[in-house]
Amino acid sequence: MKTPIVCFALFAAAATSVLHAGPWQSLFNGKDLSGWKQLNGTAPYAVVDGAIVGTAVASSKANSFLATEKTYGDFILEMEIKQEGLSNGGIQFRSLSKPDWNDGRVHGYQFEIDPSERAWTGGIYDEARRGWLYPGTLNPGAQKAYKYGEWNKVRIEAIGENLRTWVNGQPVAHVVDNVTPSGFVALQVHALQNPGQAGFKTSWRNIQIQTTDLKPSPAVPALYVRNMIPNNLSAAEKAQGWQLLFDGKTTKGWRGAGKKTFPDKGWFVKDGELGVVDNGGKEGFGGGDIVTEKEYSTFEYEVEFLMPEKNANSGLKYFVNESASPIGEGNSAIGLEFQVTGNLGEPANAAAKDYNTLGSVYQLYARGALPGGLAIIPRLKEWQHARIVVHPDNRVEHWLNGIKIVEYVRGSADFKERVAHSKYKDTPEFGLWPKGRLLLQEHGRDIRFRSVKVRELK
């Protein structure tokens, strides 16, 4: 029985030597916790059989972190993890703990460890700060990469503004962000969500880091990139064909709906934001909607928006047809619409068919439920992320803060039936035009937009 084990060990060593080309440093000597310190919670960490083992305890009211004494900027980090007990955990990187910030609360980027049915392991969370940057829903193909109860190989690349993760060789997340350029690495044991989780263990071993002669892994063309830097296109996004529709400074590429030029009132550009002047919601007193100069047929479109007040009212329209109906004072151009509204709540019940909640397809499809979580549940006075995907096969998706909340098929029997019972019933071929413009709606209420991007799909 020994021969297969030896052969497997030799194979693993050979594979590791190929993967680990470069000057790697061990962060854990396999014997004691030299070079590490505990922060915040009181969950115990111990060295058992060459691994660091953290144990969840009911007495710890805060998340516990075993942090490196050194800090790191650009690096590639690899380790193996295993869990015994379905308890949430994580690996902090470029993280901080300062006495003048929330009494030393650990905050910063986290590689999520999630053995639950949600399966967001490898997603990137901003601990005690902005919340979810890259939930696992953005890469559903990687949600089965993590193997509960087994040793899992994980990899984190933090090089410049690019933060990338892998689980067992499967690419999971790619975030572009510049909030924290350096910080410590830490192993997290989560505070208990229920007493039955006491005694659950998470183990880490073979923890090593590379800080010089870094060679980023090859780009993954199909992997969605979440860029947190306003009005910015990363190299990865450019390679995927993304283009900025708002440069943060001008209104280039936009004009008034039904007009030849950009409105001379009702809109402003300031501090990297494209915004609507609040006139109390008086339709016809503003500058009217604005549309892209270019038309699109199949595409991926994303916008960040901020709604200062509950009475916010706007929309992200697509397949806009300016000739479908008259565009006069107080009238909006016709098109499918991602509803942008201060109505943040869920529909009261399935029968309510509330098509006017944030992210719904206005008049046609109600938004689906959102899971709980900071930066997932929408909030006023905070930047929200909208994403619309129109596939070549006419499937359309609405995404809100990284969660797909609507999916439908243009031209399907269901779609046509819904249109026939909507305000668009007398508009010939509504929503079925082969191409159209993208539109930002002006309803006379304070709304801000930024990071407006599009890429055409083939």
N, C-alpha and C positions, 0 to 999 in steps of 0.2 A: 504493500500500500504506500510505501515511501516514495517510490520512483515517480509516480504521477505528480506528487506534491513538489518534488525537487524540480522536475521538468517545468511545472507551472511557475515556480519561483524564478528559474533561470529565464523563462520567457518574459515574465513581468519585469525582471531586472533589465533585460535587453530593450524592451519597449520603453522603460523609463529612461534609459540612457539616451535614446534617440530624442525623446520628448524634452529632456532636461539639458539640451546643449547650451552651455553657458555657465558662468560663475554663480552657482547657487549657494545660498547661506541657509543653514538650518536655524529655525527659530525655537526649536524644542529639542533638547538633548536626549529625550527618552527616559530620563532618570528623575529629574526634579523640575521645579517651576522657576529655575533661574532665568532672569530676564523678563519675567512677567509680574504683574501686580493686579490685585483685585480692586474693582471700582463698583460703586453703587450697591447693588443687592448683596445678600449673604449666602447665596447658594454655594456649597462647597465645591472646590476643584481639587482633584488628586491625580497622581500618576499611578496608573494601573496597567501592568503588562505593556509598557512602552507607549501608552496613550494617555492623553489628558482627558479625564472624565469629569464632567460637570453634572451635578445631581440637583434636580428641582426640589425645593423644600417649601412647605406651607408658611414658614416663618418669614420668608423674604417677601416684602411688600413691593419691591422694585425689581426690575430686570437686573441680573448680575452679569458682570463682564470681567473676564480675565484678559488684561491688556498688556501688550508689549511695552517695555520701558522705553524703547526707541520709537521714533516716528519715521515715516516713509512717505516719499513723494511719488515719483514714478516707479512702478515695480510690476513684476509678475509673481503672483502668489499661488502656490499649490498646496493641497493637503488632502487627507482622507477623513471622512466623517461617517459616523454610524449612530443610529438612535435606537434606544430601547424604551418605548413608551411614546405615544403620539402627542408629543409636546412641541410647540413652536420654538425655534431657535434661530441662530444666525451667526454670521461672521462679519464683524465690523471692519471697515478699512477706511483710511483717510478720516479717522474719527478723532474727536476731541473731548476733553473734560476740563472745564475751566471753572474756578471758584466763582467768577463773576457771571457765569452763564447758568441760570437755573440751578444754582447751588451744586455745581459740579456734575450735572446730569450728562451722561455720555450721549453724544449726538454725532451724526455723520452717516456715511453710506453703509448699507448693510446688505450682504449676500444672504437672502432669505433661505432658511431651512424649514420646509413645510411638508410634513408627512401626512397631512390631512387630505381629505378628498379634493380640496381646492387645488392642491399640487402646484404651488407657486415656487418651489425650490429653484434657486438660481435667479429669481426676480430681484430687483434692486429697490430697496426701501431706504428712505432717509429718516433714520431713527431720531425720534424726539424733535423733529424739525418739520419738513414738508410732507412726510408720509410717502406714499407709493409713487415712485418715479417710473417703474417698469414692472407692473403686475404680470403674473404668468400668462394671463389671457392674451397678451400681445404676441406670444409665441406658443400657441397650443401644441405644436408638434414636439415641443421639448418637455411637456408636462409629465411624461412617463419615464423620463431619463433617470430620475432619482429612485433608488431601490431601498425602501424602508427595511431596517433590520440587517442590512449588509453594509460593507465598507464601500463608500462612494468616493470617487476621485473628483475633486472640484478645482477649478482654476479661475483666478481673477486677474485681469489685466487692467491696470490703471496707468495709462500712458498719456500724459497731457490731459486733454479734456475728454478723452475716450475712456469709458468704463465698460468693460465687457466681462461676461461670465460664461462658464461652461460647467456642465454636470456630466461626468462619465464620457467626456469627449464630445458631448452634444452642445452646440452653441445655444445659449438661453437668452441673454439680454445684452443690449447695447444702448448705453446712455451717454449723451454728450452733455457735460456740465462743468462749470468752473467755479463753483461756490467754495469748495474746500480743496486746495492743491496738495495738502499733505496732512498726515496724522498717524495715529497708532493703529495697529491691528488688534482686534479683540474677539474672544470667543464668548458668545452670549448663551446664557441659560435664562429663559423667559420666566417672568413671574407667573405663578399658577393662575389659570383661569377657573379652575375648580379643584377642590381638595383631593380628588381622586388622582390627580397627576403627580402628587408627591412621590418622590422616589424615581421618577422618570430620568433616564440618563442620556446624555449626548457625549460621544467620544470623538476626539481628534488625534490624528497621528501623522507622521511624516510631513511636518509643517516646514515648508521651505520657501525662500523668497529670492528673487533675482532683482537687482537694482541697477546694474550696469550692463552695457552692451545689449540692451533690450531689443528683441525682435518680435514685433507684434504678429499675432496669428493672421493668416490670410483673411481678407474681407469675406463676409458671407453675404452675397448679393441679395438673397431672399429675406434676410433678417431685418425686421422693422427697427428703425433707429429712432429713439426718443431724444430729441434735442431740446434741452432745457434752456439754452442760451437764446434770448429773444432776438428775432429777426436774423438768425444765423443759419448758414448752410455748412454742414461739416463735409469733409472730403468723402465720407461714406455716402452721405445723402446725394452729393453731386454725382457720384458714380452710379447711383440708382436712378438718376434722372430727375431729381427734385429741383424745382425752381421757386425762388421767392416771388410772391405776388405783391409784397409790400416791403420796401427797403428800409423802413423805419424813419425815413426823412422826407419822402415825396409821395405824391399820388400817381406816379408814373404807372401806366398800365391799366388805369381805371378811368371811367367817365360816368356821368350821370345816366341813369336808365332812361332811354328814349331821347338822350341828348348827345351832342357831339363833344362836349367838354365836361370837365369835372365841375360839380356844383360850386357856386361862389358863396354859398352859405350853408350852415347846418352841419358841416364837418370840420374837423381840425386834425392836424398832425403835430404832436408834441411829445417829447421824451420817449421817442420810439413807439408811440401809440397812434393808431388811427381811430378817432373817436367821433361820436355823434354829440352835437350840442344839445343839451337838455332844454326844451322849451315847454315842458309840462305835458308832453304828449299831444300837442296840438297838430294834428295831421294837416299838411298843406302849408305849414309855416316854416318848415325846414328846407333842406336842399334836395330831399328825395333820395331814393335808393341809388347805389352805385354798382356798376357792373364791370367785369373784366372786358378789355378790348378784344380778347381772344375767346373763341368758343371751344368747348371740350365735349368729347363723346364718352370715352371710358377713361377713368382717372381715379387718383387718390388725392384727396383734398383735406388739409387740416388747418385749423385756426385756433389760436388761444384768444379767449374773450374774458372780460371782467365786467361784472354787473354790480355797480355800487349800491343800488337800491332794489327793494322787493318789487317795485312797479316797473322794473326793466322790461323792455319789449323790443325784440329784434328778430332776425332770422338769417340763416345761411341758406340761400337758395341756389339751386343748380338746375341745369337744363332750362335756363331762363329764355323765354321766347318773347321778345319785345313787341312783336307784331300780333301776338295772340289776343291782346285786348288793349284798349286805349290806356295810355299812361298820362293821366292828368293830375292836377293838384290833389294830393291826398290818396292817390291810387298807387299801388305797388305793381311792379312787373310780375308777370305770371311765371311760376316755376315750382318744382318740388322744393320743400323747405324743411331744414333742420331747425326746429323751433328753439329760439334763444329767449328765455323768459325767466322772470323771477319766481315763477311757479316751479319750485324745486322738488315738490313732493311726488310720491308715487300715486298712480291712479287709486281711487278709493277701493275699487274692486274690479274684477275682470269684466263685469258687465258695464261698468261706468264708461269704458272706452274714452278715457281722457286723453285726447290727442293734442292737448295743449300744454303738457308738462315739458320741461326742459329736455331737449334731445329727440322728442317725438317727431314723426313726419306729420306736419301740420295738416289737419283735417282727415288724415288717412290711417296712420298707424300709431298706436300708443307706445310709449317707451316701456321696455321691460324693466324688471327690478334690478337694483344695484346692490352688490354686497356691501357690508359695512367696511369702513376703513378710512383713515385720514387720507385726503387727496383723492378718494374715490367718490364719496358722497359729496355732491356739489354744495358750494357755499357762496354766499354773496361776499363781495369785496375781496375775493381771491381769484386768481387766474384759473380758468377752467380750460380743458383741452377737448376740442371737437375734431372728429375725423369722419370723413365720408368716403366710402369706397364704392365705385361703380365698375363692376366687372364686365368683361366683353360678353358674357352670357346673360347680361341684364340683371344679375343679382346686385342688390344695393345694400350696403351696410351703414348704419349710424353707430359711431363709437363715442362714448363720453368718459373722459378720464381713464382711458385704457380698457374700458369694458364695452363689449358689443351689446347695444341695447335695442336695436331694431335690425331686422333683415327681411327683405321682401324682393319680389321679382317684378320688374317693370314689364307690363304687357301681359302678365298672368291673368287668369280668370278672376282671381281674388282681387288683384289690383284694379282691374276694370270695374268690378262690382263696387269697390269702395269709392272710386272716382265718380261713378254714376249716382252715388248718394251724398256727394260732397258739393261744396260751392263751385267746384270746377266742372260740374256735369254738363254745362253748355259750352265748354271750351273744347273744340275739336282736337282730338289726339293729345289731350293734356298729359304731360309727363312722358310721352312716347316719341318726342322729337329726337332725331338721331344725334343732335348735338345742341349745345346751348351755352350761355354765358353763366359765370358764377356771380352771385350778387350778395352784397351786404346791405341789410335793410335799415332804413332810417325811419324810426317811429317817434322821433321827438323826445326820446328818453336817453339818459346818459348810458352809453355802452362804449367799451374800449376794445379794440382788436390789435393783435400783433402776431408775429410768426405765422403769417398767412402764406401757405405753401401748396404747390400742386405738382404732381407728376402724372404723365399720361401713361396708360396701360395698354399693352398690345395683346 
